């Protein structure tokens, strides 16, 4: 009986000892910070500590999470601690500065996933609303030392096709914060024809003029149409007196070698009709392009 009690006591002591050795999030963050800023640089060791932190984060309660803002802690240390500069930290081309900066990005990505887990949201639409709320907090610069938005942008890029209609509703809402709209538009780069067409509908409207360059970039990175179809369609859709600077930006794309030889005659005629529209007649850049067409023997 005594022997059995000893075995039980030994088991309980061993179990408590193991639990004591298990790091808290704060302990894991400290361990990670020491490996990054005090110890000699060792990529494998840092990666191992980061993975330990990730595992603890996935199991943490909301109270444990809120007691440790490791992204902020590491972001602060990058400005206050010395470290040995290395041109290459491991097999990639990242130097020490890039690598250490990236750690806060990585942890904030974990933070966002943890927060979405704690919220117990019913759908991706609800998650999107939470991500937008988090963006507003970061832009307000009142809560975080680390205020970069890579975690939110990664989410927006990942779900841009699935949540396209929600993104477009936010863009169309005149009450939306312009900074948030800009973030959503950036997420739309390198999309598809459907999103490109949505931007073509909007880029010609006066209410979207502040987002002109973003929308222009989305169209050119997302459309499968060949040059200069996108530019012609953008010009065609403009229904207000656009700033000459923005118009010049579109028209400059026509001044590339051999573009007149590459454009089909039907599209050339279409362009001519657009340039003759009265809303463009007083603009110098339009007249310049019309003169170019007049002088071309291909026109």
C-alpha positions as CSV (number, residue, x, y, z in Angstrom):
1,X,0.0,0.0,0.0
2,X,2.8,2.4,1.0
3,X,4.6,1.5,-2.2
4,X,1.5,2.4,-4.3
5,X,1.2,5.7,-2.5
6,X,4.9,6.5,-3.3
7,X,4.3,5.7,-7.0
8,X,1.2,7.9,-7.0
9,X,3.1,10.8,-5.3
10,X,6.0,10.4,-7.7
11,X,3.6,10.5,-10.7
12,X,1.9,13.6,-9.3
13,X,5.3,15.3,-8.7
14,X,6.4,14.4,-12.3
15,X,3.2,15.7,-13.8
16,X,3.4,19.0,-11.9
17,X,7.1,19.4,-12.8
18,X,6.2,18.9,-16.5
19,X,3.4,21.5,-16.2
20,X,5.8,23.9,-14.5
21,X,8.3,23.6,-17.4
22,X,5.6,24.3,-20.0
23,X,6.1,27.9,-21.0
24,X,3.4,30.5,-20.9
25,X,2.9,32.8,-23.9
26,X,4.9,35.5,-22.1
27,X,7.7,33.1,-21.3
28,X,7.8,31.9,-24.9
29,X,7.9,35.5,-26.1
30,X,10.8,36.3,-23.8
31,X,12.6,33.2,-25.0
32,X,12.1,34.2,-28.6
33,X,13.3,37.8,-27.9
34,X,16.5,36.5,-26.2
35,X,17.2,34.3,-29.2
36,X,16.7,37.2,-31.6
37,X,18.4,40.0,-29.8
38,X,20.8,38.7,-27.3
39,X,22.1,35.3,-28.4
40,X,24.3,34.7,-31.4
41,X,22.0,34.5,-34.4
42,X,20.8,31.0,-35.1
43,X,18.0,30.7,-37.6
44,X,17.0,27.2,-36.6
45,X,16.8,28.0,-32.9
46,X,14.7,31.2,-33.6
47,X,12.4,29.2,-35.9
48,X,12.0,26.5,-33.2
49,X,11.1,29.1,-30.6
50,X,8.6,30.8,-33.0
51,X,7.0,27.4,-33.6
52,X,6.7,26.8,-29.8
53,X,5.0,30.2,-29.5
54,X,2.6,29.4,-32.4
55,X,1.6,26.1,-30.7
56,X,1.0,27.8,-27.4
57,X,-1.0,30.6,-29.1
58,X,-3.3,28.0,-30.7
59,X,-4.1,26.5,-27.3
60,X,-4.3,29.8,-25.3
61,X,-7.3,31.3,-23.7
62,X,-8.4,34.8,-24.4
63,X,-7.1,36.0,-21.1
64,X,-3.7,34.4,-21.7
65,X,-3.5,36.0,-25.1
66,X,-4.5,39.5,-23.9
67,X,-1.8,39.3,-21.2
68,X,1.0,39.0,-23.8
69,X,1.3,41.2,-26.9
70,X,4.5,39.7,-28.3
71,X,4.2,41.5,-31.6
72,X,4.5,44.8,-29.8
73,X,7.2,43.6,-27.6
74,X,9.4,42.4,-30.4
75,X,8.6,45.6,-32.5
76,X,9.8,47.7,-29.6
77,X,13.0,45.7,-29.1
78,X,14.0,46.1,-32.8
79,X,14.5,49.8,-32.0
80,X,16.2,49.5,-28.6
81,X,18.4,46.4,-28.8
82,X,21.6,45.7,-30.6
83,X,22.1,42.7,-32.8
84,X,24.7,41.5,-35.2
85,X,24.0,42.4,-38.8
86,X,24.1,39.6,-41.3
87,X,23.7,40.1,-45.0
88,X,22.0,36.7,-45.3
89,X,20.3,35.1,-42.3
90,X,19.6,31.6,-43.8
91,X,18.9,30.1,-47.2
92,X,16.9,33.1,-48.4
93,X,18.1,36.6,-49.2
94,X,16.8,38.2,-46.1
95,X,19.3,40.2,-44.0
96,X,19.0,40.4,-40.3
97,X,16.9,43.6,-40.3
98,X,14.4,42.2,-42.7
99,X,14.2,38.9,-40.8
100,X,13.8,40.4,-37.4
101,X,11.1,42.9,-38.6
102,X,9.3,40.0,-40.2
103,X,8.9,38.3,-36.8
104,X,6.4,40.8,-35.6
105,X,4.5,40.4,-38.9
106,X,4.4,36.7,-38.3
107,X,3.2,36.9,-34.8
108,X,0.5,39.5,-35.6
109,X,-0.8,37.0,-38.2
110,X,-1.1,34.5,-35.3
111,X,-2.8,37.2,-33.2
112,X,-5.5,37.8,-35.9
113,X,-6.2,34.1,-36.2
114,X,-6.5,33.8,-32.4
115,X,-8.8,36.8,-32.2
116,X,-11.1,35.4,-34.9
117,X,-11.1,32.1,-32.8
118,X,-12.1,33.9,-29.6
119,X,-14.9,35.9,-31.4
120,X,-16.6,32.6,-32.4
121,X,-17.9,34.2,-35.6
122,X,-20.5,32.5,-37.7
123,X,-19.2,33.2,-41.2
124,X,-16.5,34.8,-43.3
125,X,-18.7,37.8,-43.7
126,X,-18.5,38.3,-39.9
127,X,-14.8,37.7,-40.0
128,X,-14.4,40.3,-42.7
129,X,-16.3,42.8,-40.5
130,X,-14.0,42.0,-37.6
131,X,-10.9,42.5,-39.8
132,X,-12.1,45.9,-41.0
133,X,-12.7,46.9,-37.3
134,X,-9.2,45.8,-36.5
135,X,-7.8,47.9,-39.4
136,X,-9.6,50.9,-38.0
137,X,-8.1,50.4,-34.6
138,X,-4.6,50.2,-36.1
139,X,-5.1,53.2,-38.3
140,X,-6.2,55.1,-35.2
141,X,-2.7,54.4,-33.7
142,X,-4.1,54.2,-30.1
143,X,-3.8,50.6,-29.2
144,X,-0.7,49.0,-30.8
145,X,3.0,50.0,-30.9
146,X,3.2,47.6,-33.9
147,X,0.8,49.2,-36.2
148,X,1.5,47.6,-39.6
149,X,-1.4,45.9,-41.3
150,X,0.2,42.9,-43.0
151,X,-2.1,40.4,-41.2
152,X,-5.2,42.2,-42.3
153,X,-4.0,42.6,-45.8
154,X,-3.1,38.9,-46.0
155,X,-6.7,38.1,-44.9
156,X,-8.2,40.6,-47.5
157,X,-6.1,39.1,-50.3
158,X,-7.0,35.5,-49.4
159,X,-10.7,36.1,-49.4
160,X,-11.1,38.7,-52.2
161,X,-12.9,36.3,-54.5
162,X,-15.1,34.7,-51.9
163,X,-16.1,38.1,-50.4
164,X,-16.0,40.2,-53.5
165,X,-19.6,41.6,-53.0
166,X,-18.8,42.7,-49.4
167,X,-15.6,44.4,-50.6
168,X,-17.5,46.2,-53.4
169,X,-20.2,47.3,-51.0
170,X,-17.6,48.8,-48.7
171,X,-16.0,50.6,-51.6
172,X,-19.3,52.0,-52.8
173,X,-20.4,53.2,-49.4
174,X,-19.6,57.0,-49.3
175,X,-19.5,56.7,-45.4
176,X,-16.5,54.3,-45.6
177,X,-13.2,55.5,-44.3
178,X,-11.1,56.3,-47.4
179,X,-8.0,54.6,-45.8
180,X,-10.0,51.4,-45.3
181,X,-11.3,51.6,-48.9
182,X,-7.7,52.0,-50.1
183,X,-6.7,48.8,-48.2
184,X,-9.5,46.8,-49.8
185,X,-8.6,48.1,-53.2
186,X,-4.9,47.0,-52.8
187,X,-6.2,43.5,-52.0
188,X,-7.9,43.5,-55.4
189,X,-4.6,43.7,-57.3
190,X,-3.8,40.7,-59.5
191,X,-7.4,39.4,-59.5
192,X,-9.5,38.4,-62.5
193,X,-11.7,39.8,-65.3
194,X,-14.7,40.0,-63.1
195,X,-13.0,42.3,-60.6
196,X,-11.4,44.3,-63.4
197,X,-14.8,44.9,-64.9
198,X,-16.1,46.1,-61.6
199,X,-13.3,48.6,-61.4
200,X,-14.0,49.8,-65.0
201,X,-17.5,50.6,-64.0
202,X,-16.3,52.8,-61.1
203,X,-13.1,54.5,-62.3
204,X,-15.2,56.7,-64.6
205,X,-17.3,58.1,-61.8
206,X,-16.5,61.3,-60.0
207,X,-17.3,59.8,-56.6
208,X,-14.3,57.4,-57.0
209,X,-11.8,59.9,-58.3
210,X,-9.7,59.7,-55.2
211,X,-9.2,56.0,-55.9
212,X,-8.3,56.5,-59.6
213,X,-4.8,55.2,-59.4
214,X,-5.7,52.2,-57.3
215,X,-8.5,51.2,-59.7
216,X,-6.3,51.8,-62.7
217,X,-3.7,49.4,-61.2
218,X,-6.3,46.8,-60.4
219,X,-7.5,46.9,-64.0
220,X,-4.1,46.6,-65.5
221,X,-3.1,43.7,-63.2
222,X,-6.3,41.8,-63.4
223,X,-7.7,42.1,-66.9
224,X,-7.0,39.5,-69.6
225,X,-7.6,42.1,-72.3
226,X,-4.7,43.1,-74.4
227,X,-3.4,46.7,-74.7
228,X,-4.9,49.2,-75.3
229,X,-8.5,47.8,-74.8
230,X,-8.4,48.6,-71.0
231,X,-7.3,52.1,-71.6
232,X,-10.0,52.7,-74.3
233,X,-12.7,51.3,-72.1
234,X,-11.5,53.4,-69.2
235,X,-11.7,56.5,-71.3
236,X,-15.1,55.5,-72.6
237,X,-16.5,55.1,-69.1
238,X,-15.4,58.5,-67.8
239,X,-18.6,60.6,-67.3
240,X,-17.2,63.7,-65.6
241,X,-14.5,66.3,-66.2
242,X,-11.5,64.3,-65.0
243,X,-8.4,66.0,-63.7
244,X,-5.9,66.5,-66.5
245,X,-3.2,64.8,-64.5
246,X,-5.2,61.6,-64.3
247,X,-6.1,61.8,-68.0
248,X,-2.5,62.3,-68.9
249,X,-1.7,59.2,-66.9
250,X,-4.0,57.1,-69.1
251,X,-2.9,58.7,-72.3
252,X,0.8,58.2,-71.7
253,X,0.3,54.5,-72.0
254,X,-0.4,55.0,-75.7
255,X,3.0,56.4,-76.4
256,X,4.8,53.1,-76.6
257,X,6.7,51.8,-79.6
258,X,4.6,50.4,-82.4
259,X,1.3,50.7,-80.6
260,X,-0.4,52.1,-83.7
261,X,0.7,49.0,-85.6
262,X,-0.6,46.7,-83.0
263,X,-4.1,48.2,-82.4
264,X,-6.9,46.8,-84.6
265,X,-8.7,49.2,-86.9
266,X,-12.1,48.8,-85.1
267,X,-10.4,49.8,-81.8
268,X,-8.6,52.7,-83.5
269,X,-12.0,54.0,-84.7
270,X,-13.4,53.6,-81.3
271,X,-10.6,55.6,-79.8
272,X,-11.1,58.4,-82.3
273,X,-14.8,58.6,-81.4
274,X,-13.9,58.8,-77.7
275,X,-11.4,61.5,-78.2
276,X,-13.9,63.6,-80.1
277,X,-16.3,63.6,-77.1
278,X,-17.0,67.2,-76.0
279,X,-16.0,66.5,-72.4
280,X,-12.4,66.1,-73.6
281,X,-12.1,68.8,-76.2
282,X,-10.4,71.4,-74.1
283,X,-7.7,69.1,-72.7
284,X,-4.2,69.5,-74.2
285,X,-3.3,65.9,-73.8
286,X,-6.3,64.8,-75.8
287,X,-5.4,67.1,-78.6
288,X,-1.9,65.8,-78.6
289,X,-3.0,62.2,-79.0
290,X,-5.5,63.2,-81.7
291,X,-2.6,65.0,-83.6
292,X,-0.5,61.8,-83.3
293,X,-3.3,59.8,-84.9
294,X,-3.8,62.4,-87.6
295,X,-0.1,62.3,-88.5
296,X,0.1,58.5,-88.6
297,X,-0.2,56.9,-92.0
298,X,-1.8,53.9,-90.2
299,X,-4.7,56.0,-89.1
